[in-house]
Amino acid sequence: ENVRLLDRLSSRRAVVGTLYLTATHVIFVENGSETRKETWVLHSQISSIEKQATTATGCPLLIRCKNFQVIQLVIPQERDCHDVYISLIRLARPVKYEELYCFSFNPKLDKEEREQGWKLVDLNEEYNRMGVPNNYWQISDVNRDYGVCDSYPTEVYVPKSATAHIIVGSSKFRSRRRFPALSYYCKGNNASICRSSQPLSGFSARCLEDEQMLQAIRKANPGSDFIYVVDTRPKLNAMANRAAGKGYENEDNYSNIKFQFIGIENIHVMRNSLQKMLEVCELKSPSMSDFLWGLENSGWLKHIKAIMDAGIFIAKAVAEEGVSVLVHCSDGWDRTAQVCSVASLLLDPYYRTMKGFMVLIEKDWVSFGHKFNHRYGNLDGDPKEISPVIDQFIECVWQLMEQFPCAFEFNERFLIHIQHHIYSCQFGNFLCNSQKERRELKIKERTYSLWAHLWKNRADYLNPLYRPDHSQSQGTLHPQIAPCNFLYKFWSGMYNRFEKGLHPRQSVTDYLMAVKEETQQLEEELEVLQERLANLQKSQSGNNKVKSKQQDQSKKIGLYTSNNSLANTPQEYSNDLKSFPSRSPSQGDEDSALILTQDNLKSSDPDLSANSDQESGVEDLSCRSPSGGGCLPSEDSGKDSDEAVFLAG
Amino acid sequence: MEFAELIKTPRADNVVLHRPFHLAVEGTLCLTGHHLIFSSRRQDNAEELWLLHSNIDSIDKRFVGSLGTIVIKCKDLRIIQLDIPGMEECLNIASSIEALSTLDSVTLMYPFFYRPMFEVLEDGWSSFLLEQEFELLSSVTNEWRLSCVNKEFSVCPSYPPVVIVPKCVDDDALRKVALFRHGGRFPVLSYYHKKNGMAMLRSSQPLTGTNGRRCKEDEKLVNATLRSGRRGFVIDTRPLQVAQQARAKGGGFEQEVHYPQWRRIHKYIERFNILQESFIKLVEACNDQSHNMDRWLSKLEASNWLTHIKELLTAACLAAQCIDREGASVLVHGSEGTDSTLQVTSLAQIILDPRCRTIRGFEALIVREWLQAGHPFQQRCAQSAYSNSKQKWEAPVFLLFLDCVWQIHRQFACSFEFNEQFLIMLFEHAYASQFGTFLGNSENERAKLKLPQKTMSLWSWVNRPEEMSKFQNPLYEANSLVIWPSVAPQSLQLWEGVFLRWNRPSKFLEEAEKERIHIIKYNKELQAKVNALRRRLAELEAQQEEEEEA
């Protein structure tokens, strides 16, 4: 009790409340205010807990979350603080899958709905959509019982000419036996993107079956007489791997390949890079130079650009040259997944729709054994395995959305919610490291699917600028390649997600979503009115009386107008003011006349770790869409939205 | 002087024009007294480029054999390249452009020759008079008066003939105060906050000198804006040290002993050559063709442009905060009161006053706080980022202000009646224009040049409905509140619309803008239709009832 929650940007603002620990959440409930604002944090979101030196006011506890929320608590009693600390350390590092939230999470759906949810994304359907199986590609059951490769799915698409013998032979020559398999097939010109792990070539080893496998991939694209083999690692890393009996393809041993390095750094570099960038984000009142220098120094945007460039290269090879590409890195489950999915996204407009994007993640990440558990630390494990691999992919998508504002059916919020749930363990989709493990755990019977959940709320995730018939929505996207470095920007919507004060106060997206919603209502009303008019005219001619019923429709018009009021107070623009008799910040919201009605408040995702009361939404909505297009309830703002309050105000 | 003397080769054929993100085009190049005209003359898709000579910032020429190449860098930051066959033609053209783009007499500038092709509906020269402003003010308070003390520009050469001052201070006192302030710029009303009656004044530095001179009238003037028992804030846009050093040169700052009711805050805002260098470095970074991400970020950082943005916005927010939150009056000044002072006072008004976020309100703000307030446009905007001249008085003060407005606009996308294009248009016209609005350095100079009689006002053109429609923000919904922008580095961005305008692909962004307009327009059309139908239904129903009663 009497725990104080501090506002990071302003030490002056703190709220007192009570901290509760439950089996799944940390909950902070604010004292005093009528609404008793609550802040919920899932244990699985906790990335680190830091106990700081006790001060006169109590014992500070710093909780950093994987969704980039940072919570600072001060607990009056040192002993309490220690207890909380110890409990959280244990709770935040579950050792068994069964401890994870998704096994206790129940959205009150019946069994059938759950099953339906899992069927929403069907990969077989997806391969059929691409146009396989066909004359060149077939489904192989060689991995039926995960006998060849335990991190691959049971059903893999391979060239028709690749016999089981070739596949098995090739798999023995590849790290973790991850043999070349189809990731994307381009119906228009037969070019394809295949993926694998590195070959075990060492300094001179060869494997006939592996060579035949690559040959088979080339033959599956009769329009081209060679394939690209893209190694997404820096050349030095790949060469170092040769000493360990691994390495890369020798152009002399494989007929008709063009080999290419694309230097994307490994997971350790990426982890450190993110760490550095987050440190910059956490700086208290940084100067512009601190920020830009720190951003540059973290190298984060450079890495994002490297991934994008790789994707652009592959998309170009497939779309423009009509050449198939085999992509690998070391194990073929991190950089390879990033690059294949970026390339697919550029190539195929389907993946830029909401459903298609779910399919893409399911295809390139979930089914091909991206190690979600290890990378995102769902269970207690080796901290060196943790790395923001999919976060980077999600950011690449956002960068593309910035460059092609009309090309994506979904909006930024969709990406942020997916990122959130990759770490939340609230849904079963991203549990474990492979399809095999998930089947053993019976994930589909015991947990719910995120995709169904997102699909249900899809209205909140629509990009108002998207039109399927728009030129940007069709065909291959051609982003500018270097030297357009300036196209890559810091994504504050993600990394400073909980510091609402930093974001634009009026969201264009939400505004347009509200307008579109109203437009739809208008269209409906127009139809009703026209019908009534027709009836009336008819009845008038027949001298019959028709009673009007639908007067109430009129209320809805103008729903969004005047709702753009903003409530905020100035930031600390100067320290000089402190010593001066200052009117307290809590006093000064007279201009924040909110013209919002409660029915406008609708949280799109009540299950996100957070504050469930409606009060917090008021501020959000005052600067967002009045139709309540769904601000994240986990994002919280107090009375002073620009003060970047993380938690309860 | 005849322009013809400067034009040795008025026309060249088979010239090839290169622009980023455009295919090269072949055509004819013509030079006139004020324009460079390139015309592709192709039957199917004739393309013309008209470039004001005054828009040209620098010109480079080089030769490969007899093929000459001219690279023209414009003040609006665009870079074009012309390949001209024939060495002599190329040299002639280059030297003509050079001469024509650096004419030293104002009266030879294009605005004096420009004849509008449109019908003037409203003379922009008289659209925004201080008298009208005062009328509005009088309806809410009677504490202020219009003073004509500067009628002949005799008291302060950089002030307009009329100014608004506290009622209790007479013209004689103003004359005395003027002697106590740098350049005669005595404190005048910049903004009156209706909500709580607080005022924002602006002036230049007081001439206290080393021996601490004081001026009773000055003290009386500024104190007249305070409510009894309340304090005010002086926001000095120089650091304390600079302000102290200024005393040696006769300048100085308000000392506590003499201004006990005022509290001084120093908020440093960069000026002059530092700003110009920052601008040059930023544009260099934006034009850098290197493939290296780190280099881009470090160059962006090294330019310090965004740091200046952050400092300026912070100072403006502080001024607004003092007025709105602390309920205090504010006096803003730096040294001369013609640059950073105006940046702060005008930005504070955008934050505080919803009217300044409308198109006309913003135009009025530019006229009042920049043109009439004596920002020396002609000196500051003589050259842009590509010039080599490095004159001390050249500085992108106005551009920095526009950039800050854009930053606030980005954070409050629905609260402004105008769009980004409007700000870009103002940037362009401040540097090169067919209109006389931004010529001269003060009202005094403008009067001497007889600009209102001899040239067309930018506002006469912009405020025509056809033009206005291009500058309207489709998302605008009047927002009567004070808008507090975030000044955190994460919230500030490079103004791509200006700095990357010519070197980023813009097609997709334009499409997005079109789509936004379309969504809003369609919505409004539907609303109109529904309302019309409703009315018609109501009429019919009423009619029917009448019939029944009958």
Interface residues (C-beta under 8 A of the other chain):
Chain A: L9 C281 S285 P286 S287 M288 S289 D290 F291 L292 W293 L295 E296 G299 L301 K302 K305 Q403 F404 P405 C406 A407 P464 L465 R467 H470 S471 Q472 Q480 A482 P483 C484 N485 F486 L487 Y488 K489 F490 S492 N496 E499 G501 L502 H503 P504 R505 Q506 S507 V508 Y511 L512 V515 K516 E518 T519 L522 E523 E525 L526 L529 Q530 R532 L533 L536 Q537 Q540 N543 K545 S548 S554 I557 T561 S562 N564 S565 L566 A567 N568 T569 P570 Q571 Y573 S574 D576 L577 F580 S582 R583 G588 D591 S592 A593 D642 A644
Chain B: K195 R231 R263 I265 K267 C286 D288 Q289 S290 H291 N292 M293 D294 R295 W296 L297 S298 L300 E301 N304 L306 T307 I309 K310 T314 A315 C317 L318 A320 Q321 C322 D324 R325 E326 G327 R410 Q411 F412 A413 C414 S415 L475 E477 N479 L481 V482 I483 W484 S486 V487 A488 P489 Q490 S491 L492 Q493 L494 E496 L500 R504 P505 F508 L509 E511 A512 E515 R516 I519 I520 Y522 N523 L526 Q527 K529 V530 N531 L533 R534 R536 L537 L540 E541 Q544 E547 E548
